[in-house]
Amino acid sequence: MIIFIVVGMPAAGKNITCEYAEKNQYPYFSTGDIVRDEVKKRGIKPDAKNTAGISTELRGEDGLGVTRMAVDEAMKKKAQVVFLEGIRSWQEIEFIKSKADCVVIAIVASRNVRLTRVEQRKRADDSAQHFSERDWREINYGVAACIALADEYIINTGTVNEAILQFDSIIQRTLN
């Protein structure tokens, strides 16, 4: 099994991972989806504050809680290729590497591009008002180290199709 770990700042475009995985029938897991599902399951308002609180809670004291949940589900698939999106710290990457071969792909976009995306997508758990606060929370989790130490990079400032082509090139090069 090879796990493609996709990292990046909020609104960098990590969601292309899901689109790519679905199109190519690869299993896909997102720590963000796990957090959003937990918010929904608890019946609480899915705003930025509540979602951040659940995210921190699920990460647990060692920061690996939600990652363990995602990796456990990924390992059950017994697939050759799995995509895991939303990892926030190098500690999480090391944990995943202890379970399977991995390639870390960082998706990057400028702060202005990301802020515009946040404003356009209008998700309840993500707002322009809390954009800087969320960026700093992610940086404090350790995502900057994941981005800096990634194996591959996608510069996602163009169209979705351009980003997916970059993503596909990385996947094909790795698998061949």
Residue, then its C-alpha position, 0 to 999 in steps of 0.5 A: m500500500i502507498i498512501f499519498i498524504v496531501v497537506g496544505m493551508p486552508a483553501a489551498g485546494k486540498n479538495i482536488t484530492c477527493e475529486y481525483a481519488e473518486k475519478n480514479q476509484y481510489p480510497y480517499f480519507s479526510t481528517g476534515d471530513i471526520v471532524r465535520d461528521e463528528v460535529k454533525k453527529r453531536g448536533i452542534k452548529p457547524d461554525a468555525k469555533n465549534t468545528a475548531g473545538i471538535s478538531t482539537e478534541l479529536r486530535g487528542e493530547d498527542g495530536l494523533g487521534v483523528t489521524r489514527m481514525a483515518v489511517d485505521e479506515a484506510m488500512k481496512k481498504k487493503a488497497q494498493v493506493v490510498f489518499l489521505e488529506g488534511i494531515r497537520s503535523w510531521q508527527e502525524i506523517e511519521f505515524i503514517k509512515s510507520k504503517a505504510d509507504c507514503v508520498v507527501i504532496a503539498i498543495v500551495a496557494s498564496r494567502n490572497v488566493r486562499l482568502t478569495r476561495v474562502e469567501q467564495r465557498k461560504r462554508a459554515d465552518d470556514s469564514a473570512q472573518h476567522f481566516s487568519e486565526r485558522d491559518w495560525r491554528e494550522i501553523n501551530y499544529g505543525v502544517a508548515a513543517c509538512i509543507a516545507l518537508a513535502d516530497e512533491y508540490i502543486i502550485n494551485t493558483g490556476t484552474v482546478n483542471e490545471a491542479i488536477l493535471q499536476f496531481d496526476s503527473i505526480i501520482q503517475r510518476t510515483l506509481n510507474 
